[in-house]
């Protein structure tokens, strides 16, 4: 079971899932915006822009659905994932790594042991 936990928390599985969900929702926004924008273009030079509220309403609906979906994914997937990742795999304490500290000590010892 610990191997599966490592697979979920260390890999980029959750990142990829979030990217697919957000990308799919944003694809709907782009599709409806394109439909609304092409409705606004005149078929010939003599026509003026038509204001069909159905296509703009679909675009607004897609934008609102995208924002809601992003909020749900953030609060119910991303936040719990980062909390679990920090709990099971804490980030290292800030400061100088131990190997750098040892190298500095060796350098200082060598500097003091050299004859002048």
C-alpha positions in Angstrom: 0.0 0.0 0.0 2.9 2.4 0.6 4.0 1.9 -3.0 0.6 3.1 -4.2 0.8 6.1 -1.8 4.2 7.0 -3.2 2.9 6.6 -6.7 0.0 9.0 -6.0 1.9 11.6 -4.0 5.4 11.7 -5.6 4.5 11.3 -9.2 2.8 13.9 -11.4 -0.5 11.9 -11.6 -2.5 14.5 -9.8 -0.9 17.3 -11.7 -1.8 15.6 -15.0 -5.4 14.9 -13.9 -5.9 18.6 -12.9 -4.4 19.7 -16.2 -6.8 17.4 -18.2 -9.8 18.7 -16.2 -9.0 22.3 -16.5 -8.0 21.9 -20.2 -11.3 20.3 -21.0 -13.3 23.0 -19.2 -11.2 25.8 -20.9 -11.8 24.1 -24.3 -15.5 24.6 -23.8 -14.9 28.3 -23.1 -12.9 28.7 -26.3 -15.5 26.8 -28.4 -18.3 28.9 -27.2 -16.3 32.1 -27.6 -15.5 31.2 -31.1 -19.1 30.5 -31.9 -20.2 33.8 -30.4 -17.4 35.6 -32.3 -18.3 34.1 -35.7 -21.9 35.0 -35.1 -20.8 38.6 -34.8 -19.1 38.6 -38.1 -21.3 39.8 -41.1 -21.8 37.4 -43.9 -21.4 40.2 -46.4 -20.2 43.8 -46.3 -23.8 45.2 -46.3 -24.8 43.4 -43.1 -24.1 44.8 -39.6 -23.3 42.8 -36.5 -26.2 40.7 -35.2 -26.7 40.6 -31.5 -27.9 37.1 -31.0 -28.1 36.6 -27.2 -28.0 32.8 -27.3 -24.4 32.5 -28.4 -23.2 35.2 -25.9 -25.2 33.5 -23.2 -23.6 30.2 -24.0 -20.2 31.9 -23.8 -21.0 33.4 -20.4 -22.3 30.0 -19.2 -19.1 28.3 -20.3 -17.0 31.0 -18.5 -19.0 30.6 -15.3 -18.8 26.8 -15.5 -15.0 27.1 -16.0 -14.6 29.3 -12.9 -16.7 27.0 -10.8 -14.9 23.9 -12.1 -11.5 25.5 -11.4 -12.6 26.4 -7.8 -13.9 22.9 -7.2 -10.7 21.3 -8.5 -8.6 23.7 -6.5 -10.4 23.3 -3.2 -11.2 19.5 -3.4 -8.2 18.2 -5.3 -5.2 20.5 -5.2 -5.4 21.7 -1.6 -5.9 18.2 -0.1 -3.2 16.9 -2.4 -0.6 19.5 -1.3 -1.5 18.9 2.4 -1.2 15.1 2.1 2.1 15.5 0.1 3.5 17.8 2.8 2.4 15.4 5.5 3.8 12.3 4.0 6.8 13.8 2.2 7.8 17.0 4.1 10.1 19.4 2.4 13.6 19.6 3.7 14.4 22.3 6.3 15.8 25.5 4.9 19.5 26.0 5.4 22.8 24.7 4.2 22.8 21.1 3.2 25.0 18.8 5.2 27.4 18.0 2.4 28.1 21.7 1.8 28.8 22.2 5.6 31.2 19.3 5.6 33.0 20.7 2.6 33.4 24.0 4.3 34.8 22.3 7.4 37.3 20.4 5.2 38.3 23.7 3.5 38.8 25.4 6.8 40.9 22.6 8.2 43.1 22.5 5.1 43.5 26.3 5.2 44.7 26.2 8.8 47.0 23.2 8.3 48.9 24.8 5.4 52.4 26.2 6.3 52.7 29.9 5.6 
